[in-house]
Amino acid sequence: PGKQFASSAHGALAQLIEGWQFSGITTFQSGLPITVRTSLDPANTGQLQQYPDAVCNPNNVPGGRTSAEWFNTSCFQLPSTIRYGNSGRSLVNSPGFNNWDMALMKNFKIGEKLTLQFRGEFFNIFNRVNFDSPNSTVSSGGFGAIEGAGDPRIGQLALKIFF
C-alpha cells in the first residue's frame, strides 16, 4: 500500500510481492607487489632473507602465467660471489582479486511491531578462484608457484526477528 506499483494488492498477494531487499558488495583489486628473496645467506653476513640477483623482467613469462609458474623464475639467481643480490623490492605482482558477495532478504510483517526476515547470503557467488600469492623464496621447492586459493562459494540461510 502506498507504493507506485501493485498498490492495490492485499492479503497473501501483498505478502508475496512486498518486503524484498537485495544487497551486495563487490571487490576488485589488482595484485599486490611481491618481493622475491632467498632463505640463504649469499652475502655471508648471518642475515637470512636477502635479495637474489635479477637478470631479466620476471613479469614476462614465456607462454603466459600459470599457477605452476606465476612469474619467470629463471630471472632470479643466487649471487655467484659473496655479496648482496641486485634485485629490489616489489618486482612481481601477485594475482588480482575479484569477489562478489550478495544477499536476498524477504521481510514478513507480523502484526504492527514484529517483522520476520528470511535471508539468503552468498559469498563469492560466482565461485571465482582467487589465487593466493605465489611462493617468492628462490631457494624453496615451490618457487614461483601458487599453492593455494581463497574460499569457494559459501551460502547461508537465516531467520531474523525484528521487534
N, CA, C and O atoms as a DFTB+ gen file, in Angstrom:
652 C
 N C O
     1  1       0.820      -1.206       0.000
     2  2       0.000       0.000       0.000
     3  2       0.857       1.260       0.000
     4  3       1.872       1.338       0.692
     5  1       0.437       2.233      -0.778
     6  2       1.148       3.496      -0.832
     7  2       2.350       3.493      -1.761
     8  3       3.076       4.486      -1.812
     9  1       2.585       2.422      -2.493
    10  2       3.716       2.337      -3.415
    11  2       3.224       2.556      -4.840
    12  3       2.026       2.484      -5.113
    13  1       4.161       2.822      -5.741
    14  2       3.810       3.127      -7.116
    15  2       3.226       1.917      -7.840
    16  3       2.265       2.054      -8.596
    17  1       3.804       0.726      -7.614
    18  2       3.357      -0.470      -8.315
    19  2       2.597      -1.391      -7.359
    20  3       2.961      -1.513      -6.189
    21  1       1.564      -2.025      -7.848
    22  2       0.758      -3.002      -7.104
    23  2       0.240      -2.441      -5.782
    24  3       0.205      -3.148      -4.775
    25  1      -0.153      -1.199      -5.787
    26  2      -0.620      -0.568      -4.546
    27  2      -1.975      -1.117      -4.090
    28  3      -2.367      -0.927      -2.938
    29  1      -2.682      -1.791      -4.988
    30  2      -3.989      -2.336      -4.600
    31  2      -3.899      -3.784      -4.124
    32  3      -4.922      -4.392      -3.807
    33  1      -2.688      -4.346      -4.069
    34  2      -2.540      -5.738      -3.621
    35  2      -2.790      -5.835      -2.120
    36  3      -2.355      -4.979      -1.350
    37  1      -3.497      -6.887      -1.719
    38  2      -3.792      -7.110      -0.304
    39  2      -3.653      -8.584       0.017
    40  3      -3.612      -9.420      -0.886
    41  1      -3.580      -8.906       1.294
    42  2      -3.566     -10.285       1.755
    43  2      -2.310     -11.035       1.348
    44  3      -1.197     -10.521       1.459
    45  1      -2.511     -12.276       0.866
    46  2      -1.388     -13.155       0.520
    47  2      -0.560     -12.583      -0.628
    48  3       0.665     -12.702      -0.638
    49  1      -1.242     -11.955      -1.602
    50  2      -0.511     -11.364      -2.727
    51  2       0.391     -10.242      -2.249
    52  3       1.523     -10.140      -2.721
    53  1      -0.049      -9.417      -1.355
    54  2       0.770      -8.332      -0.808
    55  2       1.958      -8.907      -0.039
    56  3       3.075      -8.402      -0.154
    57  1       1.722      -9.966       0.749
    58  2       2.822     -10.595       1.493
    59  2       3.872     -11.152       0.532
    60  3       5.063     -11.125       0.840
    61  1       3.448     -11.654      -0.620
    62  2       4.370     -12.250      -1.587
    63  2       5.216     -11.201      -2.304
    64  3       6.412     -11.411      -2.505
    65  1       4.629     -10.099      -2.685
    66  2       5.364      -9.150      -3.537
    67  2       6.035      -8.006      -2.781
    68  3       6.892      -7.333      -3.353
    69  1       5.687      -7.760      -1.540
    70  2       6.332      -6.651      -0.833
    71  2       7.367      -7.158       0.162
    72  3       7.345      -8.325       0.553
    73  1       8.262      -6.283       0.562
    74  2       9.230      -6.599       1.599
    75  2      10.514      -7.248       1.120
    76  3      11.245      -7.815       1.932
    77  1      10.815      -7.186      -0.165
    78  2      12.048      -7.774      -0.687
    79  2      13.189      -6.771      -0.606
    80  3      12.992      -5.575      -0.822
    81  1      14.390      -7.266      -0.292
    82  2      15.593      -6.431      -0.273
    83  2      16.726      -7.212      -0.929
    84  3      16.792      -8.438      -0.852
    85  1      17.600      -6.475      -1.565
    86  2      18.774      -7.074      -2.201
    87  2      19.982      -6.223      -1.833
    88  3      19.903      -4.994      -1.846
    89  1      21.086      -6.859      -1.507
    90  2      22.298      -6.094      -1.218
    91  2      23.501      -6.858      -1.747
    92  3      23.439      -8.064      -1.987
    93  1      24.576      -6.142      -1.918
    94  2      25.783      -6.782      -2.418
    95  2      27.018      -5.956      -2.146
    96  3      26.959      -4.742      -1.947
    97  1      28.132      -6.648      -2.144
    98  2      29.440      -5.997      -2.024
    99  2      30.314      -6.614      -3.097
   100  3      30.443      -7.836      -3.178
   101  1      30.907      -5.776      -3.912
   102  2      31.800      -6.237      -4.967
   103  2      33.182      -5.655      -4.723
   104  3      33.318      -4.465      -4.440
   105  1      34.198      -6.486      -4.832
   106  2      35.566      -6.048      -4.603
   107  2      36.430      -6.447      -5.795
   108  3      36.471      -7.616      -6.177
   109  1      37.116      -5.474      -6.378
   110  2      38.105      -5.729      -7.421
   111  2      39.420      -5.132      -6.944
   112  3      39.483      -3.957      -6.583
   113  1      40.463      -5.940      -6.944
   114  2      41.786      -5.452      -6.551
   115  2      42.811      -5.968      -7.538
   116  3      42.754      -7.114      -7.983
   117  1      43.754      -5.095      -7.871
   118  2      44.881      -5.578      -8.667
   119  2      45.804      -6.342      -7.730
   120  3      45.664      -6.265      -6.510
   121  1      46.738      -7.071      -8.298
   122  2      47.635      -7.869      -7.472
   123  2      48.577      -7.013      -6.639
   124  3      49.021      -5.948      -7.069
   125  1      48.869      -7.494      -5.454
   126  2      49.805      -6.795      -4.572
   127  2      51.241      -7.064      -5.014
   128  3      51.527      -8.136      -5.548
   129  1      52.139      -6.122      -4.804
   130  2      53.534      -6.363      -5.165
   131  2      54.188      -7.361      -4.214
   132  3      53.911      -7.379      -3.014
   133  1      55.056      -8.183      -4.778
   134  2      55.752      -9.211      -4.013
   135  2      57.248      -8.977      -4.135
   136  3      57.741      -8.607      -5.201
   137  1      57.961      -9.190      -3.055
   138  2      59.421      -9.109      -3.050
   139  2      59.988     -10.519      -3.037
   140  3      59.672     -11.315      -2.152
   141  1      60.826     -10.825      -4.020
   142  2      61.468     -12.138      -4.099
   143  2      62.722     -12.112      -3.239
   144  3      63.521     -11.177      -3.301
   145  1      62.876     -13.153      -2.442
   146  2      64.021     -13.250      -1.532
   147  2      64.585     -14.663      -1.571
   148  3      64.013     -15.562      -2.187
   149  1      65.704     -14.837      -0.909
   150  2      66.285     -16.156      -0.730
   151  2      66.347     -16.466       0.755
   152  3      66.525     -15.565       1.574
   153  1      66.202     -17.723       1.099
   154  2      66.296     -18.087       2.517
   155  2      67.741     -18.409       2.897
   156  3      68.016     -18.815       4.026
   157  1      68.654     -18.227       1.954
   158  2      70.075     -18.489       2.205
   159  2      70.787     -17.193       2.590
   160  3      70.154     -16.148       2.741
   161  1      72.086     -17.271       2.743
   162  2      72.895     -16.117       3.143
   163  2      74.036     -15.916       2.135
   164  3      75.194     -16.177       2.459
   165  1      73.714     -15.448       0.897
   166  2      74.768     -15.317      -0.110
   167  2      75.812     -14.248       0.228
   168  3      76.929     -14.312      -0.286
   169  1      75.490     -13.289       1.056
   170  2      76.452     -12.249       1.427
   171  2      77.303     -12.667       2.622
   172  3      78.224     -11.951       3.016
   173  1      76.993     -13.825       3.196
   174  2      77.757     -14.368       4.321
   175  2      77.799     -13.399       5.512
   176  3      78.848     -13.169       6.113
   177  1      76.621     -12.839       5.831
   178  2      76.520     -11.883       6.938
   179  2      75.804     -12.466       8.148
   180  3      75.760     -11.843       9.209
   181  1      75.250     -13.646       7.991
   182  2      74.467     -14.238       9.069
   183  2      73.017     -13.795       9.034
   184  3      72.227     -14.209       9.882
   185  1      72.652     -12.964       8.076
   186  2      71.295     -12.458       7.928
   187  2      70.613     -13.214       6.787
   188  3      71.112     -13.232       5.662
   189  1      69.476     -13.835       7.080
   190  2      68.743     -14.560       6.047
   191  2      67.753     -13.622       5.370
   192  3      67.645     -12.452       5.738
   193  1      67.038     -14.134       4.387
   194  2      66.042     -13.371       3.623
   195  2      66.687     -12.220       2.840
   196  3      66.200     -11.091       2.886
   197  1      67.748     -12.497       2.144
   198  2      68.411     -11.486       1.322
   199  2      67.849     -11.523      -0.093
   200  3      67.159     -12.470      -0.472
   201  1      68.150     -10.482      -0.872
   202  2      67.697     -10.408      -2.254
   203  2      68.581     -11.262      -3.150
   204  3      69.793     -11.312      -2.939
   205  1      68.006     -11.939      -4.148
   206  2      68.812     -12.612      -5.158
   207  2      69.190     -11.620      -6.259
   208  3      68.853     -10.440      -6.172
   209  1      69.879     -12.088      -7.279
   210  2      70.148     -11.271      -8.463
   211  2      68.970     -11.384      -9.415
   212  3      68.406     -12.464      -9.591
   213  1      68.600     -10.268     -10.029
   214  2      67.575     -10.268     -11.071
   215  2      68.287     -10.078     -12.405
   216  3      69.029      -9.111     -12.576
   217  1      68.068     -10.995     -13.355
   218  2      68.773     -10.939     -14.630
   219  2      67.850     -10.601     -15.798
   220  3      68.328     -10.400     -16.914
   221  1      66.543     -10.534     -15.566
   222  2      65.579     -10.149     -16.605
   223  2      64.287      -9.702     -15.925
   224  3      64.208      -9.657     -14.697
   225  1      63.280      -9.374     -16.725
   226  2      61.989      -8.943     -16.180
   227  2      61.169     -10.181     -15.803
   228  3      60.775     -10.939     -16.689
   229  1      60.906     -10.402     -14.525
   230  2      60.200     -11.616     -14.108
   231  2      58.723     -11.642     -14.487
   232  3      58.093     -12.697     -14.411
   233  1      58.156     -10.505     -14.895
   234  2      56.743     -10.472     -15.259
   235  2      56.489     -10.926     -16.688
   236  3      55.337     -11.131     -17.071
   237  1      57.547     -11.089     -17.487
   238  2      57.419     -11.634     -18.839
   239  2      57.616     -13.142     -18.761
   240  3      58.744     -13.634     -18.738
   241  1      56.502     -13.867     -18.722
   242  2      56.555     -15.320     -18.584
   243  2      56.337     -15.933     -19.962
   244  3      55.278     -15.737     -20.560
   245  1      57.319     -16.672     -20.477
   246  2      57.121     -17.328     -21.779
   247  2      55.926     -18.274     -21.716
   248  3      55.851     -19.126     -20.830
   249  1      54.997     -18.126     -22.652
   250  2      53.811     -18.981     -22.663
   251  2      52.694     -18.492     -21.755
   252  3      51.632     -19.113     -21.717
   253  1      52.895     -17.409     -21.027
   254  2      51.862     -16.863     -20.153
   255  2      51.924     -17.410     -18.738
   256  3      52.536     -18.446     -18.476
   257  1      51.287     -16.702     -17.849
   258  2      51.272     -17.081     -16.431
   259  2      50.371     -18.277     -16.189
   260  3      49.289     -18.390     -16.765
   261  1      50.836     -19.162     -15.328
   262  2      50.032     -20.305     -14.873
   263  2      50.189     -20.396     -13.363
   264  3      51.036     -19.719     -12.780
   265  1      49.383     -21.223     -12.738
   266  2      49.530     -21.379     -11.289
   267  2      50.836     -22.094     -10.943
   268  3      51.335     -21.957      -9.826
   269  1      51.392     -22.852     -11.884
   270  2      52.672     -23.530     -11.639
   271  2      53.858     -22.577     -11.785
   272  3      54.900     -22.784     -11.163
   273  1      53.702     -21.535     -12.604
   274  2      54.771     -20.530     -12.773
   275  2      54.112     -19.169     -12.983
   276  3      53.816     -18.780     -14.113
   277  1      53.885     -18.452     -11.885
   278  2      53.215     -17.162     -11.953
   279  2      54.132     -16.076     -12.487
   280  3      53.675     -15.125     -13.121
   281  1      55.421     -16.217     -12.230
   282  2      56.403     -15.280     -12.787
   283  2      57.586     -16.088     -13.296
   284  3      57.734     -17.265     -12.966
   285  1      58.417     -15.457     -14.092
   286  2      59.549     -16.141     -14.710
   287  2      60.627     -16.378     -13.658
   288  3      61.388     -15.472     -13.317
   289  1      60.683     -17.592     -13.155
   290  2      61.614     -17.916     -12.068
   291  2      63.067     -17.918     -12.519
   292  3      63.971     -17.770     -11.696
   293  1      63.304     -18.084     -13.826
   294  2      64.693     -18.091     -14.308
   295  2      65.318     -16.699     -14.260
   296  3      66.522     -16.559     -14.474
   297  1      64.525     -15.676     -13.984
   298  2      65.058     -14.310     -13.874
   299  2      65.775     -14.065     -12.553
   300  3      66.425     -13.032     -12.389
   301  1      65.668     -14.995     -11.611
   302  2      66.296     -14.813     -10.307
   303  2      67.367     -15.877     -10.088
   304  3      67.136     -17.067     -10.300
   305  1      68.530     -15.426      -9.663
   306  2      69.645     -16.335      -9.395
   307  2      70.338     -15.910      -8.108
   308  3      70.327     -14.737      -7.733
   309  1      70.934     -16.878      -7.450
   310  2      71.731     -16.547      -6.269
   311  2      73.011     -15.867      -6.718
   312  3      73.576     -16.260      -7.739
   313  1      73.489     -14.868      -6.001
   314  2      74.751     -14.218      -6.375
   315  2      75.882     -15.244      -6.418
   316  3      75.984     -16.126      -5.565
   317  1      76.741     -15.099      -7.455
   318  2      77.818     -16.073      -7.635
   319  2      79.003     -15.816      -6.706
   320  3      79.828     -16.705      -6.497
   321  1      79.092     -14.618      -6.154
   322  2      80.160     -14.308      -5.204
   323  2      79.538     -13.907      -3.879
   324  3      78.318     -13.780      -3.780
   325  1      80.351     -13.708      -2.876
   326  2      79.844     -13.330      -1.554
   327  2      79.477     -11.848      -1.583
   328  3      80.324     -10.970      -1.419
   329  1      78.172     -11.600      -1.801
   330  2      77.658     -10.229      -1.884
   331  2      76.132     -10.267      -1.802
   332  3      75.511     -11.328      -1.853
   333  1      75.546      -9.064      -1.673
   334  2      74.093      -8.939      -1.716
   335  2      73.636      -9.001      -3.169
   336  3      74.361      -8.585      -4.073
   337  1      72.436      -9.520      -3.387
   338  2      71.871      -9.573      -4.732
   339  2      71.418      -8.197      -5.195
   340  3      71.277      -7.278      -4.388
   341  1      71.189      -8.056      -6.513
   342  2      70.860      -6.753      -7.083
   343  2      69.364      -6.511      -7.279
   344  3      68.970      -5.416      -7.681
   345  1      68.521      -7.515      -7.003
   346  2      67.081      -7.291      -7.208
   347  2      66.536      -6.396      -6.096
   348  3      67.091      -6.315      -5.000
   349  1      65.452      -5.742      -6.412
   350  2      64.861      -4.829      -5.437
   351  2      63.539      -5.338      -4.908
   352  3      63.175      -6.499      -5.095
   353  1      62.837      -4.451      -4.248
   354  2      61.536      -4.782      -3.673
   355  2      60.449      -4.710      -4.736
   356  3      60.543      -3.951      -5.701
   357  1      59.434      -5.505      -4.538
   358  2      58.173      -5.404      -5.286
   359  2      58.345      -5.530      -6.799
   360  3      57.753      -4.753      -7.547
   361  1      59.129      -6.477      -7.255
   362  2      59.333      -6.660      -8.696
   363  2      58.222      -7.464      -9.360
   364  3      58.043      -7.381     -10.575
   365  1      57.482      -8.230      -8.590
   366  2      56.462      -9.133      -9.128
   367  2      55.113      -8.773      -8.515
   368  3      55.039      -8.388      -7.348
   369  1      54.039      -8.901      -9.310
   370  2      52.689      -8.684      -8.785
   371  2      51.994     -10.017      -8.566
   372  3      52.089     -10.927      -9.389
   373  1      51.300     -10.116      -7.451
   374  2      50.508     -11.312      -7.167
   375  2      49.220     -11.257      -7.997
   376  3      48.918     -10.220      -8.588
   377  1      48.462     -12.350      -8.049
   378  2      47.199     -12.336      -8.795
   379  2      46.208     -11.326      -8.205
   380  3      46.227     -11.046      -7.007
   381  1      45.362     -10.798      -9.053
   382  2      44.331      -9.871      -8.604
   383  2      43.222     -10.599      -7.848
   384  3      43.230     -11.824      -7.729
   385  1      42.280      -9.827      -7.346
   386  2      41.191     -10.350      -6.515
   387  2      39.883      -9.818      -7.085
   388  3      39.752      -8.620      -7.337
   389  1      38.917     -10.707      -7.286
   390  2      37.625     -10.339      -7.847
   391  2      36.574     -11.111      -7.061
   392  3      36.521     -12.338      -7.149
   393  1      35.745     -10.422      -6.301
   394  2      34.802     -11.103      -5.421
   395  2      33.448     -10.399      -5.436
   396  3      33.362      -9.171      -5.423
   397  1      32.403     -11.205      -5.463
   398  2      31.030     -10.704      -5.411
   399  2      30.305     -11.400      -4.265
   400  3      30.166     -12.623      -4.268
   401  1      29.842     -10.625      -3.285
   402  2      29.018     -11.135      -2.188
   403  2      27.619     -10.539      -2.361
   404  3      27.478      -9.339      -2.600
   405  1      26.592     -11.375      -2.240
   406  2      25.222     -10.890      -2.437
   407  2      24.286     -11.489      -1.393
   408  3      24.529     -12.571      -0.859
   409  1      23.214     -10.759      -1.119
   410  2      22.205     -11.231      -0.167
   411  2      20.820     -10.868      -0.696
   412  3      20.619      -9.800      -1.276
   413  1      19.882     -11.767      -0.487
   414  2      18.487     -11.544      -0.849
   415  2      17.668     -11.779       0.417
   416  3      17.781     -12.824       1.058
   417  1      16.841     -10.793       0.767
   418  2      16.067     -10.860       2.010
   419  2      14.593     -10.617       1.727
   420  3      14.233      -9.824       0.858
   421  1      13.757     -11.308       2.471
   422  2      12.305     -11.123       2.381
   423  2      11.788     -10.856       3.781
   424  3      12.005     -11.651       4.695
   425  1      11.102      -9.733       3.944
   426  2      10.536      -9.336       5.228
   427  2       9.047      -9.675       5.260
   428  3       8.301      -9.350       4.336
   429  1       8.631     -10.333       6.340
   430  2       7.228     -10.667       6.546
   431  2       6.747      -9.879       7.759
   432  3       7.241     -10.085       8.868
   433  1       5.796      -8.987       7.558
   434  2       5.230      -8.192       8.646
   435  2       4.248      -9.066       9.430
   436  3       3.296      -9.608       8.869
   437  1       4.499      -9.191      10.740
   438  2       3.631      -9.974      11.618
   439  2       3.109      -9.007      12.684
   440  3       3.809      -8.694      13.647
   441  1       1.920      -8.557      12.509
   442  2       1.372      -7.569      13.437
   443  2       1.980      -6.196      13.172
   444  3       2.591      -5.950      12.131
   445  1       1.790      -5.301      14.161
   446  2       2.257      -3.924      13.987
   447  2       3.729      -3.750      14.320
   448  3       4.401      -2.917      13.711
   449  1       4.252      -4.526      15.284
   450  2       5.608      -4.283      15.777
   451  2       6.576      -5.434      15.538
   452  3       7.724      -5.364      15.978
   453  1       6.154      -6.478      14.863
   454  2       7.001      -7.653      14.697
   455  2       7.214      -7.934      13.204
   456  3       6.261      -7.951      12.425
   457  1       8.474      -8.152      12.819
   458  2       8.814      -8.493      11.437
   459  2       9.749      -9.689      11.446
   460  3      10.708      -9.727      12.217
   461  1       9.472     -10.668      10.589
   462  2      10.323     -11.835      10.409
   463  2      11.046     -11.671       9.078
   464  3      10.426     -11.399       8.050
   465  1      12.340     -11.836       9.110
   466  2      13.130     -11.690       7.887
   467  2      13.789     -13.027       7.557
   468  3      14.487     -13.608       8.389
   469  1      13.563     -13.505       6.344
   470  2      14.276     -14.673       5.829
   471  2      15.343     -14.143       4.898
   472  3      15.054     -13.342       4.009
   473  1      16.587     -14.588       5.097
   474  2      17.676     -14.062       4.286
   475  2      18.568     -15.175       3.776
   476  3      18.844     -16.151       4.474
   477  1      19.009     -15.005       2.546
   478  2      19.997     -15.890       1.942
   479  2      21.208     -15.049       1.586
   480  3      21.097     -14.065       0.855
   481  1      22.365     -15.439       2.104
   482  2      23.600     -14.680       1.855
   483  2      24.584     -15.599       1.148
   484  3      24.746     -16.761       1.520
   485  1      25.237     -15.064       0.125
   486  2      26.161     -15.854      -0.681
   487  2      27.458     -15.068      -0.847
   488  3      27.466     -13.930      -1.316
   489  1      28.542     -15.705      -0.450
   490  2      29.866     -15.090      -0.532
   491  2      30.600     -15.743      -1.702
   492  3      30.579     -16.965      -1.849
   493  1      31.251     -14.921      -2.536
   494  2      31.884     -15.389      -3.776
   495  2      30.834     -16.120      -4.616
   496  3      31.028     -17.266      -5.021
   497  1      29.722     -15.433      -4.867
   498  2      28.552     -16.061      -5.501
   499  2      28.859     -16.647      -6.872
   500  3      28.231     -17.634      -7.255
   501  1      29.794     -16.083      -7.626
   502  2      30.122     -16.609      -8.947
   503  2      31.222     -17.670      -8.881
   504  3      31.685     -18.156      -9.914
   505  1      31.636     -18.025      -7.668
   506  2      32.616     -19.090      -7.415
   507  2      33.917     -18.871      -8.197
   508  3      34.477     -19.813      -8.758
   509  1      34.382     -17.639      -8.228
   510  2      35.623     -17.315      -8.933
   511  2      36.811     -17.733      -8.076
   512  3      36.818     -17.533      -6.862
   513  1      37.804     -18.310      -8.717
   514  2      39.015     -18.708      -7.999
   515  2      39.881     -17.468      -7.793
   516  3      40.285     -16.818      -8.757
   517  1      40.160     -17.149      -6.548
   518  2      41.060     -16.052      -6.198
   519  2      42.324     -16.670      -5.613
   520  3      42.348     -17.132      -4.472
   521  1      43.376     -16.663      -6.434
   522  2      44.616     -17.326      -6.046
   523  2      45.352     -16.568      -4.956
   524  3      45.290     -15.341      -4.879
   525  1      46.056     -17.328      -4.103
   526  2      46.962     -16.741      -3.120
   527  2      48.203     -16.232      -3.846
   528  3      48.365     -16.458      -5.045
   529  1      49.070     -15.550      -3.119
   530  2      50.331     -15.074      -3.692
   531  2      51.245     -16.259      -3.984
   532  3      51.213     -17.260      -3.269
   533  1      52.055     -16.151      -5.025
   534  2      52.974     -17.251      -5.326
   535  2      54.123     -17.323      -4.316
   536  3      54.414     -16.354      -3.616
   537  1      54.752     -18.465      -4.259
   538  2      55.919     -18.669      -3.407
   539  2      57.046     -17.794      -3.948
   540  3      57.421     -17.915      -5.114
   541  1      57.577     -16.929      -3.120
   542  2      58.576     -15.950      -3.580
   543  2      59.946     -16.159      -2.956
   544  3      60.738     -15.220      -2.873
   545  1      60.235     -17.379      -2.518
   546  2      61.538     -17.683      -1.934
   547  2      62.344     -18.518      -2.924
   548  3      61.992     -19.661      -3.214
   549  1      63.438     -17.932      -3.446
   550  2      64.232     -18.553      -4.510
   551  2      64.685     -19.957      -4.144
   552  3      64.623     -20.856      -4.983
   553  1      65.125     -20.161      -2.955
   554  2      65.734     -21.437      -2.578
   555  2      64.726     -22.465      -2.066
   556  3      65.126     -23.460      -1.462
   557  1      63.432     -22.249      -2.292
   558  2      62.431     -23.212      -1.828
   559  2      61.930     -24.063      -2.985
   560  3      62.141     -23.729      -4.151
   561  1      61.268     -25.160      -2.656
   562  2      60.827     -26.109      -3.673
   563  2      59.760     -25.596      -4.618
   564  3      59.820     -25.898      -5.810
   565  1      58.804     -24.848      -4.151
   566  2      57.702     -24.387      -4.994
   567  2      57.885     -22.974      -5.499
   568  3      56.900     -22.258      -5.683
   569  1      59.111     -22.551      -5.727
   570  2      59.398     -21.169      -6.117
   571  2      58.615     -20.780      -7.368
   572  3      58.695     -21.458      -8.392
   573  1      57.861     -19.691      -7.280
   574  2      57.080     -19.162      -8.393
   575  2      55.715     -19.780      -8.549
   576  3      54.932     -19.321      -9.382
   577  1      55.396     -20.805      -7.782
   578  2      54.111     -21.493      -7.916
   579  2      53.089     -20.947      -6.926
   580  3      53.429     -20.517      -5.824
   581  1      51.846     -20.975      -7.343
   582  2      50.740     -20.612      -6.453
   583  2      50.249     -21.900      -5.818
   584  3      49.886     -22.845      -6.519
   585  1      50.238     -21.940      -4.508
   586  2      49.951     -23.180      -3.800
   587  2      48.626     -23.167      -3.057
   588  3      48.347     -24.081      -2.280
   589  1      47.808     -22.150      -3.280
   590  2      46.533     -22.087      -2.581
   591  2      45.599     -21.074      -3.213
   592  3      45.979     -20.319      -4.108
   593  1      44.378     -21.078      -2.729
   594  2      43.370     -20.145      -3.232
   595  2      42.454     -19.748      -2.086
   596  3      42.439     -20.379      -1.029
   597  1      41.692     -18.689      -2.320
   598  2      40.737     -18.222      -1.318
   599  2      39.518     -19.131      -1.240
   600  3      39.463     -20.176      -1.888
   601  1      38.557     -18.721      -0.447
   602  2      37.360     -19.526      -0.216
   603  2      36.527     -19.688      -1.486
   604  3      36.451     -18.768      -2.301
   605  1      35.901     -20.858      -1.658
   606  2      34.944     -21.037      -2.751
   607  2      33.623     -20.348      -2.383
   608  3      33.537     -19.639      -1.381
   609  1      32.610     -20.568      -3.204
   610  2      31.289     -20.004      -2.902
   611  2      30.792     -20.591      -1.590
   612  3      30.884     -21.796      -1.352
   613  1      30.266     -19.717      -0.750
   614  2      29.698     -20.123       0.531
   615  2      28.316     -19.476       0.635
   616  3      28.163     -18.286       0.361
   617  1      27.331     -20.249       1.024
   618  2      25.986     -19.722       1.184
   619  2      25.465     -20.021       2.575
   620  3      25.816     -21.033       3.183
   621  1      24.629     -19.136       3.066
   622  2      23.996     -19.371       4.365
   623  2      22.592     -18.801       4.347
   624  3      22.311     -17.796       3.695
   625  1      21.731     -19.465       5.073
   626  2      20.331     -19.036       5.204
   627  2      20.086     -18.690       6.672
   628  3      20.655     -19.309       7.572
   629  1      19.233     -17.697       6.899
   630  2      18.978     -17.274       8.281
   631  2      17.559     -16.724       8.423
   632  3      16.955     -16.254       7.460
   633  1      17.055     -16.797       9.633
   634  2      15.809     -16.139      10.012
   635  2      16.160     -15.101      11.074
   636  3      16.956     -15.364      11.975
   637  1      15.570     -13.948      10.960
   638  2      15.852     -12.856      11.889
   639  2      14.510     -12.243      12.303
   640  3      13.621     -12.049      11.474
   641  1      14.382     -11.944      13.591
   642  2      13.147     -11.329      14.085
   643  2      13.451      -9.910      14.544
   644  3      14.357      -9.683      15.345
   645  1      12.683      -8.961      14.025
   646  2      12.776      -7.576      14.448
   647  2      11.586      -7.261      15.329
   648  3      10.444      -7.533      14.960
   649  1      11.854      -6.682      16.507
   650  2      10.731      -6.333      17.389
   651  2      10.988      -4.990      18.022
   652  3      10.166      -4.507      18.801
